[in-house]
Amino acid sequence: NSQAAIDPSVAPHAAAMELSGARTAATEYLGRYLATAPDDGQAWFQLGLFYLRDAREWHDRGHAGDPPGPLFLDFAATAFDQAVRLRVDSVAVLRNLVGIESSIVLIEDSGWAPGHRTGAEEDLPPLPAGLAELGRNLVGSCPDGGVLLTGSDVETVAVWTTLLDAMNRPDLLPVILARYASDSLYRRGMAPAPGV
């Protein structure tokens, strides 16, 4: 079985297809291409982004639709793992974000205590040094028994990864502010932890 040559135009073309509203077709296009050119890290990266967006849309619809969000997260993890193997820039951040998204699904189903430990069980790539430092600084700035609100994906990845790696702040509760404000399932899973 010979592999096809890497075509650097494939990932940008798939991204353009998605922008025109054809994410499903773009995902299929990447799948067919990667079956013949499995060493194209940018194509794996783009495929992982599509699956992550699918999972988030499932989540935003109140966990409605088929296939379920956790399956999209599994697909995203697989695609990002291939991009990590091929050393694509920034993929470690997104791979860690997929681990957090998987934890959030469990938090919504079972609450904070069982759900937040999931990411620690995964073999995730290390964050870039600057992002890891941001996480340490944010976590270190919180008093004992604090609640740390995160806004962006960057803050969320930095804080959650720091907490899961260190496991030395069981008193600290990280809350994704936008999700807590807009998502009743996430709010129900998180609210008992600080006693509200």
Residue pairs with C-beta under 8 A, 6 or more apart in sequence:
3 36
3 37
3 38
3 39
4 33
4 36
4 37
5 37
6 37
6 39
6 40
7 33
7 37
7 40
8 42
10 29
10 30
10 33
10 37
10 40
10 42
10 43
11 30
11 40
11 42
11 43
11 45
11 46
13 29
14 26
14 27
14 29
14 30
14 43
14 46
14 47
14 50
15 26
15 46
17 23
17 25
17 26
17 29
18 26
18 50
23 50
23 53
23 54
26 50
27 47
27 50
27 51
30 43
30 46
30 47
30 50
31 47
33 40
33 43
34 40
34 43
34 44
34 47
37 43
38 82
39 86
40 86
41 82
41 83
41 85
41 86
41 87
41 88
41 91
42 83
42 88
44 79
44 80
44 82
44 83
44 86
44 88
45 79
45 80
45 83
45 88
45 90
45 91
45 94
47 75
47 79
48 75
48 76
48 77
48 79
48 80
48 83
48 91
48 94
48 95
48 98
49 76
49 94
51 72
51 73
51 75
51 76
51 79
52 72
52 73
52 76
52 94
52 97
52 98
52 101
54 69
54 72
55 69
55 70
55 72
55 73
55 76
55 101
56 69
56 101
57 65
58 64
58 65
58 68
58 69
58 72
59 69
59 101
59 104
59 105
59 183
62 185
63 69
63 108
63 185
69 105
70 102
70 105
73 98
73 101
73 102
73 105
76 94
76 98
77 95
77 98
77 99
77 102
80 91
80 94
80 95
80 98
81 95
83 91
83 95
84 91
84 92
84 95
84 125
91 125
92 124
92 125
92 126
92 127
92 128
93 127
93 128
93 131
93 153
93 154
93 157
95 124
95 125
96 119
96 124
96 125
96 127
96 157
96 160
96 161
97 153
97 156
97 157
99 118
99 119
99 122
99 124
100 119
100 156
100 157
100 160
100 161
102 118
102 119
102 122
103 115
103 116
103 117
103 118
103 119
103 160
104 115
104 176
104 179
104 186
105 115
106 114
106 115
106 118
107 115
107 116
107 186
107 189
107 190
108 115
108 183
108 185
108 186
108 188
108 189
109 115
109 189
110 189
111 189
111 190
111 192
111 193
112 173
112 189
112 190
112 192
112 193
113 193
115 189
116 163
116 164
117 164
119 160
119 161
119 164
120 164
120 165
120 167
124 161
126 132
127 135
127 157
127 158
127 161
131 154
131 157
131 158
131 161
132 158
132 161
132 162
134 154
134 155
134 158
135 157
135 158
135 159
135 160
135 161
135 162
135 163
136 162
138 148
138 150
138 155
138 158
138 159
138 162
139 148
139 159
139 162
139 163
139 166
139 169
139 172
142 148
142 169
142 172
144 171
145 171
145 172
146 171
146 172
146 173
147 172
147 173
147 174
147 175
147 194
148 159
148 172
148 173
148 174
148 175
149 175
149 176
149 177
150 156
150 159
150 160
150 174
150 175
150 176
150 177
151 177
151 178
156 174
156 176
159 174
160 174
163 169
163 172
163 174
173 190
173 193
173 194
175 190
176 186
179 186
180 186
180 187
180 190
